Amino acid sequence: MVRVDLVEDDAFMGEALTERLQLEGMQCRWWRSAQALVRAAAAEPPPHVLISDVRLGDGDGTELARALPETWQRVPWIYITGYGSGALRESLLARGALDFLTKPLDMDRLLRHLRAVEAQLVSGRLSVDTANSACPLGVSSEIRRLHAMVKRLGRDWSTILVTGETGAGKEELARCLHRETLGEARPFVAVNSAALPEHLIEAELFGYEKGAFTGAVRSHRGLFEQADGGTLFLDEIGDMPLGLQARLLRVMQDQQVVRLGGERARAIDVKLIFATHRNLFELVRSGRFREDLYYRINVVHLHVPPLRERPEDIGWLAQQFVSRWNTAHPARARRLDAATEAWLVSRRWPGNVRQLRNAVERACLLAQDERLTPMLFDGDDELEANAAVLGAPDRTPEPLREAVPDAFASLEHFLQAQERAYIEQALARHNWQIGVTAEALGISRKNLWQRMKRLNIR
């Protein structure tokens, strides 16, 4: 049973919402003030989901998490308000909120979130310790250890190196680190070193004065100056030209920047996060990366594992992406059921989180109704096949590979084999509970029994 805690100072709203959630088969505790929840949290276990009004009589709901124990802070939060704004919504979602709902509440949308949490509980993938975190990267033990390291850094760090495969979530980790240690009020500036032409990188990083070169019709603050007091995220640092690496090292040492065409040194206070998918040590050995810069930036090293090494995150991330879609397109809300989520977990995702995010967005666009099915994700098969040729680990379940017939099999044979493999995976996912599996597949219990009999599934 899903346990929900509700913080709402409006008596009518609190009572109505509590009764509705209880009628839906959930356990709901209603706290009428922020302080009541804070007092209870000192002795009570955290719920599976926490719903809080933004404007409370004795406090700000968006700041309430800071006053709660750490285990409570990892619980998925849903904020509700009658005074919503786009900026507040974006801020809360960026901090890891599950959703931001305005009054009068869209109960269908709220219940979709709670049912998704319930599905995670049924599958055994959700516990209080892995419910959520302010770092939107996942719930796997690898990611939680990474997030714990981020929280230990505090405000005293100056330079960090983040490594990982393309699309694994290096920039998300950098943004999480910035929020955790400096706060959202400080500037966060991101640039991809490989995306800028070589003759423009220097001007973009350090800025330039009017007349410094042809076309410089006005002075320009570079990215270092724009990030002053905050964080500058330099992605793909391994692709930076050697000549520019020397100047970057000088800026790091002096904490000063001189614009192109200028003479005055400008003091800066910038924390630097470097990221790369390359092996910088090998680049140093081959003479393509400065050794002194390598040791300067490799003070604290954080590695983001590829998605194939943390499959627990696949379903969680997919649900997050669907929730973001529903927030942006409430009139075209989508639902990712447990069976389709299990199918997504079975895929390789060589493009990591970026590929998964794009696949979910495409599926949401193409879906003709609320439910997302595996067929909507078929566009990634070609990419996965190419990855297999290149030697990417094969995580396709054995039953599915064995069920695919040879090239000379009939279409009917092929479809039956695919249907059998898919139903067997869904049954295994739900411990062979017929009723639960039928609901996840979107069919009746009788229909599932008939299909199992026809396909000789015992």
C-alpha positions in Angstrom: 0.0 0.0 0.0 1.3 3.4 -0.9 1.8 5.7 2.1 1.2 9.4 1.4 1.8 12.3 3.7 -0.2 15.5 2.9 0.8 19.0 4.2 -2.2 21.3 3.7 -3.5 24.1 5.9 -6.8 24.4 4.0 -9.2 22.3 6.0 -11.6 21.7 3.1 -8.9 20.7 0.7 -7.0 18.6 3.2 -10.1 16.6 4.2 -11.3 16.1 0.7 -7.9 15.0 -0.6 -7.3 12.6 2.3 -10.7 10.9 1.8 -10.1 10.6 -1.9 -6.7 9.0 -1.5 -8.1 6.6 1.1 -10.9 5.6 -1.2 -8.2 4.9 -3.9 -6.7 2.3 -1.5 -3.8 4.4 -0.2 -2.8 5.3 3.3 -2.8 9.1 3.8 -1.7 11.1 6.8 -2.8 14.7 6.9 -0.6 17.4 8.5 -2.2 20.8 8.9 1.0 22.8 9.2 4.7 22.6 8.3 5.7 22.4 12.0 3.4 19.5 12.6 5.2 17.6 9.9 8.6 18.6 11.1 7.7 17.3 14.6 6.3 14.1 13.3 9.3 13.5 11.0 11.7 13.3 14.0 10.0 10.1 15.2 7.9 8.8 12.3 9.1 6.8 9.2 9.0 8.7 5.9 6.1 8.0 3.5 6.5 6.8 -0.1 5.2 10.2 -1.5 4.9 13.6 0.1 2.3 16.1 -1.1 2.7 19.7 0.1 1.0 23.0 -0.5 3.4 25.7 -1.5 1.9 28.4 0.7 1.4 27.2 4.3 0.3 29.3 7.2 3.5 28.8 9.1 6.1 28.4 6.4 7.1 28.0 2.7 6.4 24.5 1.4 9.2 24.7 -1.0 11.7 25.1 1.8 10.1 22.5 4.1 12.4 19.6 2.9 15.4 21.4 4.4 14.0 21.1 7.9 13.3 17.3 7.6 15.7 14.4 8.2 17.7 13.2 5.2 15.6 10.1 4.7 12.5 12.3 4.3 14.3 14.5 1.8 14.8 11.5 -0.5 11.0 11.0 -0.7 9.3 12.0 -4.0 7.6 15.4 -3.5 4.5 16.7 -5.3 3.8 20.4 -4.8 0.3 21.9 -5.1 -0.6 25.6 -5.1 -3.3 28.0 -6.1 -0.7 30.6 -7.0 1.6 28.8 -9.5 4.1 30.4 -11.9 6.2 29.0 -14.7 9.4 30.0 -13.0 8.5 28.3 -9.7 7.4 25.2 -11.6 10.7 24.9 -13.4 12.7 25.6 -10.3 11.0 22.9 -8.3 11.2 20.3 -11.1 14.9 21.1 -11.5 15.4 20.4 -7.8 13.9 16.9 -8.2 10.1 17.4 -7.5 7.9 14.7 -9.0 5.4 17.3 -10.2 3.9 20.8 -9.5 0.1 20.9 -9.6 -2.2 24.0 -9.5 -5.6 24.2 -7.9 -8.2 23.0 -8.6 -6.2 19.8 -8.7 -6.2 17.4 -11.7 -6.9 14.3 -9.7 -6.3 12.0 -12.7 -2.8 13.4 -13.1 -2.1 13.2 -9.4 -3.3 9.6 -9.3 -1.1 8.7 -12.3 2.0 9.7 -10.3 0.8 7.7 -7.2 0.1 4.6 -9.3 3.5 4.8 -10.8 5.0 4.8 -7.3 2.7 1.9 -6.5 4.0 0.0 -9.5 7.6 0.5 -8.3 6.6 -0.8 -4.9 5.0 -3.9 -6.4 8.1 -4.6 -8.5 10.3 -4.2 -5.4 12.4 -1.4 -7.0 11.2 1.3 -4.6 12.1 1.7 -0.9 12.4 4.7 1.3 16.1 4.8 0.8 15.8 4.8 -3.0 12.6 6.8 -3.5 14.1 10.0 -4.9 16.9 12.5 -4.5 17.6 16.1 -5.4 20.0 14.8 -8.0 17.9 13.7 -11.0 20.2 10.9 -12.2 18.6 7.8 -10.8 18.0 5.5 -7.8 20.7 2.8 -8.3 23.3 2.2 -5.6 26.0 3.6 -7.9 24.2 6.9 -8.4 23.3 7.2 -4.7 27.0 6.7 -3.8 27.9 9.4 -6.3 25.3 11.8 -4.9 26.5 11.1 -1.3 30.0 12.1 -2.5 28.6 15.3 -4.0 26.9 16.2 -0.7 30.2 15.7 1.2 32.0 18.2 -0.9 30.3 21.2 0.7 31.2 24.7 -0.6 35.0 24.4 -0.5 35.7 22.6 -3.8 37.2 24.6 -6.7 37.8 22.1 -9.5 36.2 18.8 -10.4 36.6 16.3 -13.2 33.5 14.4 -14.3 34.0 11.4 -16.7 31.6 9.1 -18.4 30.2 7.9 -21.7 28.4 10.3 -24.0 24.9 10.8 -22.8 25.4 9.2 -19.4 24.4 12.4 -17.5 27.6 14.3 -16.8 26.0 17.7 -17.2 23.1 16.6 -15.0 25.6 15.7 -12.3 27.3 19.0 -12.7 24.0 20.9 -12.3 23.2 18.8 -9.2 26.6 19.5 -7.7 26.1 23.3 -8.3 22.6 23.2 -6.7 23.7 21.2 -3.7 26.8 23.3 -2.9 26.2 26.8 -4.2 22.4 27.0 -4.6 20.3 28.0 -7.6 20.8 31.8 -7.1 24.4 31.5 -8.2 25.1 31.4 -12.0 25.7 28.1 -13.8 27.2 28.4 -17.3 27.7 25.4 -19.5 29.7 25.2 -22.7 30.7 22.3 -25.0 34.3 22.8 -26.0 33.9 20.5 -29.0 30.8 22.3 -30.3 32.6 25.7 -30.8 34.9 26.4 -33.8 38.5 26.7 -32.6 38.8 30.3 -33.6 35.8 31.2 -31.5 36.5 29.3 -28.3 39.0 31.8 -26.9 36.7 34.7 -27.6 33.7 32.9 -26.0 35.7 31.8 -22.9 37.6 35.0 -22.1 35.6 37.7 -23.9 36.8 40.5 -26.0 37.0 44.3 -26.3 35.4 46.4 -29.0 37.7 46.4 -32.1 39.7 43.3 -30.9 39.1 41.7 -34.3 37.0 42.2 -37.4 33.4 42.1 -36.4 34.0 43.0 -32.8 31.6 46.0 -32.8 31.1 45.9 -29.1 32.8 44.6 -25.9 31.7 41.1 -24.8 31.8 39.4 -21.4 33.2 35.9 -21.8 31.9 32.8 -20.1 34.3 33.1 -17.2 33.0 36.5 -16.4 29.4 35.4 -16.9 30.0 32.6 -14.4 31.6 34.8 -11.8 30.4 33.9 -8.3 29.1 30.5 -9.6 30.1 27.5 -11.7 31.5 27.2 -15.2 30.9 23.7 -16.8 33.3 22.9 -19.6 32.2 19.8 -21.4 34.4 17.7 -23.7 37.6 19.3 -22.3 39.6 16.6 -24.0 38.9 18.2 -27.4 40.2 21.7 -26.4 43.2 22.8 -28.6 46.6 22.7 -26.9 47.3 26.4 -27.3 44.1 27.2 -25.5 44.8 24.7 -22.7 47.9 26.9 -21.8 45.8 30.0 -21.4 43.1 28.1 -19.5 45.8 26.9 -17.0 47.0 30.5 -16.5 43.4 31.7 -15.7 43.0 28.9 -13.2 46.2 29.7 -11.5 45.7 33.5 -11.4 41.9 33.7 -11.0 42.0 36.5 -13.4 40.9 36.9 -17.0 42.1 39.3 -19.7 39.7 39.9 -22.6 41.0 39.6 -26.2 42.2 43.0 -27.3 42.3 44.2 -23.7 45.0 44.9 -21.1 43.2 45.0 -17.8 43.0 41.8 -15.8 39.6 41.1 -14.2 39.4 39.1 -11.0 37.0 36.2 -11.1 35.7 33.8 -8.5 34.6 30.7 -10.5 34.3 27.1 -9.6 35.1 24.8 -12.5 33.7 21.5 -13.5 35.3 19.7 -16.4 33.8 16.8 -18.2 34.9 14.3 -20.9 34.1 10.9 -22.4 37.8 10.5 -23.3 40.7 9.0 -21.4 42.6 12.1 -20.5 45.6 10.1 -19.2 46.0 8.5 -22.6 45.7 11.9 -24.3 48.5 13.2 -22.0 50.7 10.2 -23.0 50.0 10.9 -26.7 50.9 14.6 -26.3 47.3 15.8 -27.1 46.6 17.1 -23.6 48.9 19.1 -21.2 50.1 17.1 -18.3 50.1 20.1 -15.9 46.5 20.9 -16.8 45.5 17.3 -16.3 46.8 17.2 -12.8 45.3 20.7 -12.1 41.7 19.7 -13.1 41.8 16.1 -11.7 41.5 17.2 -8.1 38.2 15.4 -7.4 37.2 12.8 -9.9 33.5 11.8 -10.3 32.6 9.0 -12.8 29.1 8.6 -14.1 28.5 4.9 -15.0 26.8 4.1 -18.3 23.1 3.2 -18.1 23.8 -0.5 -18.9 25.7 -0.8 -15.6 22.8 0.6 -13.6 19.6 -1.0 -15.0 17.7 0.0 -11.9 17.7 3.6 -13.2 16.1 2.8 -16.6 12.5 2.5 -15.3 12.9 5.3 -12.9 14.3 7.7 -15.5 11.7 6.7 -18.0 9.0 7.6 -15.5 10.6 10.9 -14.8 10.7 11.7 -18.5 7.0 10.8 -18.8 6.2 13.0 -15.8 8.0 15.9 -17.4 6.1 15.4 -20.6 2.8 15.3 -18.7 3.7 18.5 -16.9 4.5 20.3 -20.2 1.5 18.7 -22.1 -1.3 18.1 -19.6 -3.8 17.7 -22.4 -1.8 14.9 -23.9 -0.8 13.1 -20.7 0.8 9.7 -21.1 1.2 6.6 -18.9 4.1 4.2 -18.7 2.8 0.9 -17.2 4.9 -1.7 -15.5 5.0 -4.1 -18.5 6.4 -1.4 -20.9 8.8 -0.3 -18.2 10.1 -3.9 -17.9 10.5 -3.9 -21.7 12.6 -0.7 -21.5 14.8 -2.2 -18.8 15.5 -5.1 -21.1 17.1 -2.8 -23.8 20.8 -1.9 -24.1 20.5 1.9 -24.5 24.0 2.5 -25.9 23.2 6.2 -26.1 22.6 6.1 -22.4 20.2 8.6 -20.7 20.1 10.9 -23.7 18.9 8.1 -25.9 16.3 7.0 -23.4 15.0 10.6 -22.9 14.7 11.1 -26.7 12.9 7.7 -27.1 10.4 8.5 -24.4 9.7 11.9 -25.9 9.2 10.3 -29.4 6.9 7.7 -27.9 4.8 10.4 -26.2 4.5 12.2 -29.5 3.5 9.2 -31.4 1.1 7.6 -28.9 -2.5 7.7 -30.0 -3.9 7.4 -26.5 -2.7 7.6 -22.9 -0.8 4.3 -22.8 2.8 3.9 -24.0 3.5 0.5 -25.5 6.8 -1.1 -26.5 6.0 -0.7 -30.2 6.3 3.1 -29.8 10.0 2.6 -28.9 10.9 0.4 -31.9 12.8 3.2 -33.6 15.8 2.4 -31.3 16.3 -1.1 -32.6 18.7 -0.1 -35.4 20.9 1.9 -33.0 21.0 -1.1 -30.6 21.9 -3.4 -33.5 24.8 -1.2 -34.4 25.9 -1.1 -30.8 25.9 -4.9 -30.7 28.2 -5.0 -33.7 30.5 -2.6 -32.0 30.7 -4.9 -28.9 28.2 -3.2 -26.5 27.0 -5.6 -23.8 23.9 -7.5 -24.8 21.2 -7.3 -22.1 18.3 -8.6 -24.2 16.6 -11.3 -22.1 17.3 -14.9 -23.2 13.6 -15.8 -23.8 13.2 -12.9 -26.3 16.3 -13.9 -28.3 15.3 -17.5 -28.5 11.8 -16.6 -29.5 12.8 -14.7 -32.6 12.4 -17.2 -35.5 14.8 -17.5 -38.4 14.4 -15.5 -41.6 12.3 -18.1 -43.3 9.7 -18.4 -40.6 6.1 -17.3 -41.4 4.9 -13.9 -40.2 2.3 -15.6 -38.0 5.0 -17.7 -36.3 7.1 -14.6 -35.8 4.2 -12.7 -34.2 3.3 -15.6 -31.9 6.8 -16.0 -30.8 7.1 -12.3 -30.0 3.8 -12.3 -28.1 4.7 -15.3 -26.1 8.1 -13.8 -25.1 6.5 -10.5 -24.1 3.8 -12.1 -22.0 6.3 -14.4 -20.3 8.4 -11.4 -19.4 5.4 -9.5 -18.0 4.4 -12.6 -16.0 7.9 -13.0 -14.6 8.0 -9.3 -13.8 4.9 -9.6 -11.6 5.8 -13.0 -10.1 3.2 -14.8 -12.3 0.3 -13.0 -10.6 -2.4 -13.2 -13.3 -4.5 -10.3 -12.2 -1.7 -7.9 -11.7 -0.1 -8.9 -15.0 -3.4 -8.5 -16.9 -3.8 -5.0 -15.5 -0.3 -4.1 -16.5 -0.8 -5.4 -20.0 -4.1 -3.5 -20.3 -6.2 -6.6 -20.9 -8.7 -8.6 -18.9 -7.8 -11.6 -16.7 -9.9 -13.8 -19.0 -8.1 -12.5 -22.1 -4.7 -13.2 -20.5 -5.7 -16.8 -19.6 -6.9 -17.3 -23.2 -3.6 -16.0 -24.7 -1.6 -18.2 -22.3 -3.6 -21.2 -23.3 -3.2 -20.5 -27.0 0.5 -19.9 -26.7 1.0 -22.9 -24.4 2.4 -20.7 -21.5 2.3 -22.8 -18.3 
